[in-house]
């Protein structure tokens, strides 16, 4: 098996669909010798911000000298972005070897009459195997969907569970209310664990309190009262949090300060549990954190910003960032969404800022057609063009810019990744 064959095998399992539940991933891990039982973890769930928090925590651990695995989803440009050790992507050869091993285990499963694992189950298993083979001190896992029945939740005793913001997303799967969604996220809370949560709406907080009580878990509620922004610009932000002064992050937006603070709280819990994490490690970890596709400036002339805002909460964070960093700029939007996202409310909130909105069809089977998005947008704005493709949309955006413009592309990460690939 070579790398191309490994990728073909992984993506060929899409035909098995997605399956919420731990029985099949548990069975696969048993056939693999349960590598996941031989590692330590930080487990991160939430609606928005979990990727950023995962990145902040992992970089703080790396700065503390720990060999740190990271598993995230989805990827922006390369599949190998999803599985890293010490911020370095898994090599093609090693991924190929691991997938060949997993395939041999799956063949045994099928011979035994068991179901074929899904794509996400196989990718999750590959991450566990990679971290085990390379003797990671700890791995930071980002939940794929929900938490309770997500494949990553096969782990038994994380060092700390972290839950970021909760909002309405994937309502067809996770539930129609904040409380129902919070219950799914709370599934990562294990018996006698430490759980750090972002400040939540009362409905969500009540769920986390109840689950922690039933699991005899210690609940740590983050508070951002001591969080103080000192300086900001398009190159980054300087802030204080608790006793940490003049922390510097390259990530933009108030929400990223909150995410950094949540990561600090999680690392303080790790420190209490014996991990050697000092102030300098926290400072260096936050400073080195980069999270592509999230309020990321990918070009200076013309100024091009990309962001993965694909739901209302993400749109609200983008809206605030545009007010802070680009208040005096004409804004040309390039937008593309998957059809199961809350694009209508997100775009209604953002559209009044736009000099022009150009719609794109993301490269995904679940994509909302650019023509359909354009029709929806005409309810909010008269300045709409159907760009269809990324390349044509950028061409239209370039034609519309003047000396005081910013091009802001946002929505589906599938679209964002393609745009980023043209510049990075």
C-alpha positions as MATLAB code, in Angstrom:
seq = 'XXXXXXXXXXXXXXXXXXXXXXXXXXXXXXXXXXXXXXXXXXXXXXXXXXXXXXXXXXXXXXXXXXXXXXXXXXXXXXXXXXXXXXXXXXXXXXXXXXXXXXXXXXXXXXXXXXXXXXXXXXXXXXXXXXXXXXXXXXXXXXXXXXXXXXXXXXXXXXXXXXXXXXXXXXXXXXXXXXXXXXXXXXXXXXXXXXXXXXXXXXXXXXXXXXXXXXXXXXXXXXXXXXXXXXXXXXXXXXXXXXXXXXXXXXXXXXXXXXXXXXXXXXXXXXXXXXXXXXXXXXXXXXXXXXXXXXXXXXXXXXXXXXXXXXXXXXXXXXXXXXXXXXXXXXXXXXXXXXXXXXXXXXXXXXXXXXXXXXXXXXXXXXXXXXXXXXXXXXXXXXXXXXXXXXXXXXXXXXXXXXXXXXXXXXXXXXXXXXXXXXXX';
ca = [
       0.000    0.000    0.000;
       1.297    3.486   -0.897;
       0.018    6.855    0.356;
      -2.438    7.347   -2.507;
      -3.853    3.876   -1.898;
      -4.113    4.615    1.820;
      -6.087    7.795    1.111;
      -8.293    5.940   -1.345;
      -8.969    3.276    1.277;
      -9.848    5.845    3.959;
     -12.141    7.911    1.753;
     -13.616    4.776    0.207;
     -15.176    4.052    3.586;
     -17.452    7.087    3.198;
     -19.974    4.641    1.737;
     -20.408    3.225    5.230;
     -21.784    6.609    6.312;
     -21.415    8.105    9.761;
     -22.424    6.225   12.861;
     -22.793    7.694   16.324;
     -21.857    5.144   18.944;
     -18.812    3.522   20.501;
     -19.402   -0.183   19.875;
     -17.681   -0.360   16.509;
     -14.713    1.894   17.336;
     -14.343   -0.072   20.581;
     -14.251   -3.335   18.677;
     -11.714   -1.981   16.177;
      -9.478   -0.787   19.011;
      -9.636   -4.252   20.600;
      -8.522   -5.835   17.327;
      -5.639   -3.309   17.295;
      -4.565   -4.115   20.849;
      -6.207   -1.066   22.468;
      -3.414    1.485   21.916;
      -5.713    4.220   23.249;
      -5.532    2.691   26.729;
      -1.790    3.342   26.935;
      -1.888    7.146   26.630;
      -2.851   10.260   28.588;
      -5.335   12.756   27.176;
      -6.926   16.156   27.181;
     -10.374   15.870   25.580;
     -11.970   18.985   24.027;
     -15.627   19.318   23.003;
     -17.877   22.268   22.148;
     -19.688   23.971   19.294;
     -17.224   26.732   18.459;
     -13.600   27.265   19.437;
     -12.634   23.676   20.192;
      -9.977   23.606   17.483;
      -8.406   26.833   18.738;
      -8.501   25.647   22.356;
      -6.967   22.329   21.303;
      -4.175   24.226   19.564;
      -3.516   26.532   22.528;
      -3.387   23.617   24.989;
      -1.142   21.493   22.787;
       1.295   24.344   22.207;
       1.506   25.044   25.937;
       2.281   21.356   26.520;
       4.888   21.360   23.738;
       6.482   24.464   25.284;
       6.557   22.587   28.598;
       8.662   19.843   27.026;
       5.968   17.186   26.629;
       5.783   15.063   23.498;
       2.271   16.029   22.493;
      -0.074   14.395   20.021;
      -2.934   16.363   18.483;
      -6.014   15.061   16.702;
      -8.325   17.605   15.054;
     -10.984   17.746   12.351;
     -11.618   18.682    9.667;
      -8.476   19.751    7.828;
      -7.943   22.976    5.885;
      -5.577   21.951    3.078;
      -3.890   18.602    3.816;
      -5.329   15.459    5.355;
      -2.197   15.057    7.484;
      -3.016   18.297    9.358;
      -5.443   16.236   11.420;
      -2.793   14.108   13.139;
       0.319   15.757   14.583;
       3.036   15.258   17.149;
       4.776   18.354   18.496;
       3.052   20.430   15.817;
       4.511   18.310   13.003;
       2.107   16.530   10.662;
       2.226   12.768   10.350;
       4.523   11.650    7.518;
       2.955    9.981    4.477;
       4.986    6.801    4.999;
       3.979    6.368    8.619;
       0.314    7.081    7.918;
       0.404    4.547    5.077;
       1.940    1.911    7.340;
      -0.671    2.540   10.032;
      -3.581    2.406    7.578;
      -2.260   -0.881    6.169;
      -2.164   -2.244    9.723;
      -5.692   -1.002   10.455;
      -6.971   -2.528    7.207;
      -5.569   -5.901    8.248;
      -7.416   -5.606   11.581;
     -10.637   -4.588    9.818;
     -10.355   -7.607    7.537;
     -10.285   -9.779   10.659;
     -13.329   -7.932   12.002;
     -15.247   -8.549    8.799;
     -14.261  -12.221    8.851;
     -15.826  -12.332   12.304;
     -19.092  -10.928   11.007;
     -18.706   -7.430   12.457;
     -19.640   -4.160   10.752;
     -17.092   -2.187    8.757;
     -15.840    0.896   10.648;
     -16.700    4.337    9.282;
     -14.216    6.802    7.836;
     -14.026    8.830   11.048;
     -13.584    5.701   13.160;
     -10.632    4.643   11.005;
      -9.016    8.094   11.157;
      -9.484    8.217   14.937;
      -7.941    4.756   15.264;
      -4.990    5.868   13.128;
      -4.367    8.803   15.466;
      -4.386    6.559   18.547;
      -1.999    4.108   16.901;
       0.360    6.901   15.795;
       0.508    8.480   19.236;
       1.104    5.078   20.852;
       3.851    4.035   18.420;
       5.660    7.319   19.009;
       5.415    7.223   22.805;
       3.546   10.497   23.251;
       3.481   11.853   26.776;
      -0.033   13.161   26.213;
      -2.493   13.698   23.353;
      -5.029   16.494   22.916;
      -8.157   15.232   21.155;
     -10.752   17.436   19.496;
     -14.197   15.848   19.369;
     -15.496   15.347   15.837;
     -19.239   15.689   16.513;
     -21.063   16.049   19.806;
     -19.101   14.102   22.375;
     -21.149   11.339   23.973;
     -21.099    9.040   20.931;
     -18.080   10.493   19.134;
     -15.294    8.045   18.276;
     -12.786   10.003   20.357;
     -14.899    9.246   23.433;
     -13.588    5.691   23.507;
     -10.900    6.990   25.876;
     -11.556    6.101   29.501;
      -9.880    8.587   31.836;
      -8.692   11.905   30.367;
      -6.484   14.084   32.544;
      -8.894   16.937   31.901;
     -12.061   17.425   29.851;
     -12.603   20.847   28.281;
     -15.904   22.168   26.934;
     -15.967   25.354   24.862;
     -19.000   27.419   23.824;
     -22.326   25.680   23.244;
     -24.701   26.928   20.555;
     -27.202   25.545   18.062;
     -25.387   23.495   15.415;
     -25.920   19.988   14.011;
     -29.426   20.217   15.502;
     -30.636   17.319   13.352;
     -28.216   15.027   15.196;
     -27.421   16.575   18.579;
     -30.764   18.101   19.565;
     -32.940   21.141   19.027;
     -32.154   22.999   22.262;
     -29.031   24.249   24.034;
     -29.742   21.799   26.846;
     -29.977   18.801   24.527;
     -26.762   19.767   22.739;
     -24.996   20.368   26.070;
     -26.016   16.866   27.179;
     -24.286   15.387   24.127;
     -21.136   17.453   24.766;
     -21.217   16.451   28.446;
     -20.773   12.844   27.365;
     -17.006   13.351   27.475;
     -17.146   13.948   31.246;
     -15.804   10.804   32.883;
     -16.040    9.445   36.428;
     -13.798   11.342   38.870;
     -12.473   13.553   36.047;
     -11.626   17.248   36.042;
     -13.794   19.268   33.665;
     -13.126   22.868   32.625;
     -16.007   24.715   30.973;
     -16.353   27.994   29.108;
     -18.911   30.404   30.666;
     -22.234   28.980   29.492;
     -25.874   29.895   29.182;
     -27.794   28.758   32.302;
     -29.461   25.909   30.388;
     -26.092   24.450   29.384;
     -24.389   25.135   32.712;
     -27.133   23.268   34.568;
     -26.500   20.228   32.381;
     -22.759   20.268   33.066;
     -23.315   20.697   36.795;
     -25.746   17.773   36.857;
     -23.494   15.461   34.834;
     -20.404   16.338   36.884;
     -22.333   15.608   40.076;
     -23.510   12.229   38.784;
     -19.986   11.359   37.609;
     -18.356   12.658   40.796;
     -16.291   14.904   38.517;
     -14.743   18.201   39.591;
     -16.208   21.126   37.642;
     -13.970   24.139   36.979;
     -15.886   27.132   35.604;
     -13.763   29.567   33.639;
     -14.264   33.255   34.360;
     -12.910   35.976   32.120;
     -13.305   38.832   34.622;
      -9.524   39.255   34.854;
      -9.063   39.088   31.072;
      -7.829   42.454   29.820;
      -6.985   43.375   26.235;
      -4.053   45.811   26.200;
      -3.053   46.164   22.544;
      -4.352   44.838   19.252;
      -3.699   44.997   15.534;
      -3.884   42.729   12.528;
      -0.602   41.088   13.612;
      -1.994   39.925   16.962;
      -3.155   40.836   20.463;
      -1.517   41.591   23.810;
      -3.501   40.760   26.947;
      -3.421   39.979   30.661;
      -5.192   37.045   32.300;
      -5.115   36.337   36.020;
      -1.465   36.754   37.077;
      -0.166   36.286   33.533;
       0.870   39.675   32.165;
       1.489   40.723   28.562;
       0.501   37.457   26.930;
       0.790   37.654   23.162;
      -1.311   35.767   20.629;
      -1.271   35.860   16.843;
      -4.960   34.914   16.763;
      -7.435   37.760   16.310;
     -10.742   38.500   18.018;
     -12.118   38.632   21.560;
     -13.247   35.026   21.231;
      -9.628   33.925   20.771;
      -8.630   35.687   23.985;
     -11.401   33.713   25.691;
     -10.177   30.503   24.058;
      -6.617   31.201   25.212;
      -7.856   31.858   28.753;
      -9.829   28.594   28.749;
      -6.683   26.770   27.619;
      -4.728   28.376   30.465;
      -7.352   27.169   32.952;
      -7.110   23.635   31.545;
      -3.314   23.698   31.806;
      -3.527   24.920   35.400;
      -5.577   21.808   36.172;
      -2.909   19.687   34.461;
      -0.300   21.425   36.598;
      -2.231   20.508   39.750;
      -2.189   16.898   38.546;
       1.601   16.832   38.321;
       2.383   18.206   34.878;
       5.313   20.626   34.926;
       3.761   23.705   33.292;
       5.168   27.064   34.362;
       4.344   30.659   33.471;
       6.960   30.815   30.747;
       5.582   27.688   29.073;
       2.107   29.211   29.065;
       3.462   32.450   27.640;
       5.467   30.686   24.917;
       2.677   28.252   24.092;
       0.121   30.990   23.526;
       2.603   33.030   21.489;
       3.472   30.135   19.160;
      -0.135   29.099   18.494;
      -1.321   29.467   14.918;
      -4.731   28.196   13.833;
      -5.189   28.450   10.050;
      -8.461   29.623    8.586;
      -9.676   31.441   11.676;
      -9.576   35.213   11.207;
      -6.379   34.644    9.270;
      -4.894   37.286    7.006;
      -3.502   35.410    4.003;
      -2.611   38.383    1.800;
      -1.671   41.993    2.517;
      -2.114   43.627   -0.894;
      -4.973   43.382   -1.437;
      -5.961   42.611    2.135;
      -7.605   39.171    2.280;
      -9.048   37.666    5.451;
     -10.404   34.117    5.760;
     -12.536   32.710    8.565;
     -14.376   29.464    9.196;
     -17.535   31.174   10.498;
     -20.231   28.727    9.398;
     -22.907   29.212   12.065;
     -24.489   32.113   13.943;
     -22.043   32.040   16.859;
     -19.073   32.045   14.491;
     -20.684   34.826   12.479;
     -21.101   36.912   15.601;
     -17.398   36.549   16.418;
     -16.492   37.505   12.839;
     -18.854   40.481   13.009;
     -17.150   41.784   16.149;
     -13.697   41.288   14.626;
     -14.644   43.207   11.482;
     -15.804   46.089   13.682;
     -12.557   46.071   15.650;
      -9.939   45.578   12.944;
     -11.557   46.782    9.730;
     -14.171   49.352   10.738;
     -12.925   51.874    8.167;
     -12.634   49.374    5.291;
     -15.059   48.577    2.488;
     -15.906   44.916    2.943;
     -16.211   42.502    0.045;
     -17.522   39.144    1.214;
     -16.975   35.752   -0.386;
     -19.354   33.295    1.282;
     -20.036   29.583    0.881;
     -21.823   27.160    3.189;
     -22.886   23.573    3.581;
     -26.644   23.254    3.295;
     -27.110   21.982    6.878;
     -25.667   25.163    8.442;
     -27.525   28.219    9.763;
     -26.440   30.347    6.823;
     -29.597   32.460    6.685;
     -29.303   34.005   10.162;
     -25.522   34.240    9.872;
     -25.694   36.132    6.588;
     -28.566   38.366    7.701;
     -26.373   39.560   10.574;
     -23.293   40.160    8.402;
     -24.760   41.356    5.099;
     -25.338   44.986    6.091;
     -21.564   45.441    6.395;
     -20.870   44.368    2.822;
     -20.107   46.517   -0.170;
     -20.540   43.320   -2.203;
     -21.338   39.674   -1.387;
     -20.085   36.967   -3.757;
     -21.417   33.429   -3.316;
     -19.482   30.191   -3.817;
     -20.429   26.517   -3.983;
     -17.993   24.697   -1.636;
     -16.395   21.509   -2.919;
     -18.461   19.068   -0.878;
     -21.444   16.785   -1.426;
     -23.382   18.669    1.263;
     -22.678   22.079   -0.272;
     -25.346   24.734   -0.614;
     -25.365   25.856   -4.230;
     -24.053   29.381   -4.728;
     -27.187   30.272   -6.706;
     -29.410   29.224   -3.785;
     -27.343   31.248   -1.324;
     -27.477   34.243   -3.676;
     -31.286   34.050   -3.770;
     -31.447   34.000    0.029;
     -29.069   36.957    0.264;
     -31.200   39.076   -2.035;
     -33.676   39.291    0.850;
     -31.031   41.184    2.843;
     -28.878   42.902    0.239;
     -28.999   44.186   -3.325;
     -25.225   43.812   -3.660;
     -24.999   40.098   -4.457;
     -23.188   38.203   -7.216;
     -23.157   34.457   -7.830;
     -19.467   33.604   -8.186;
     -20.015   29.823   -8.323;
     -16.323   28.865   -7.991;
     -13.564   30.085   -5.694;
     -11.420   31.231   -8.618;
     -14.196   33.220  -10.282;
     -15.301   34.710   -6.965;
     -11.796   35.979   -6.258;
     -11.708   37.490   -9.747;
     -14.984   39.325   -9.043;
     -13.673   40.459   -5.655;
     -10.466   41.838   -7.177;
     -12.523   43.771   -9.711;
     -14.539   45.371   -6.903;
     -11.707   46.482   -4.628;
     -10.364   49.980   -4.262;
      -7.587   51.363   -2.087;
      -9.635   50.953    1.082;
     -11.044   47.440    0.815;
     -10.762   44.131    2.614;
     -11.823   40.859    1.017;
     -13.310   38.591    3.673;
     -13.978   34.970    2.723;
     -15.912   32.931    5.269;
     -18.151   29.918    5.773;
     -17.315   26.320    4.960;
     -13.778   25.194    5.755;
     -13.815   23.313    2.449;
     -14.050   26.661    0.671;
     -11.660   28.408    3.069;
      -9.030   25.728    2.541;
      -9.183   26.090   -1.215;
      -8.745   29.864   -1.014;
      -5.883   29.508    1.464;
      -4.155   27.079   -0.877;
      -3.991   29.746   -3.563;
      -1.975   32.057   -1.288;
      -0.160   29.845    1.243;
];
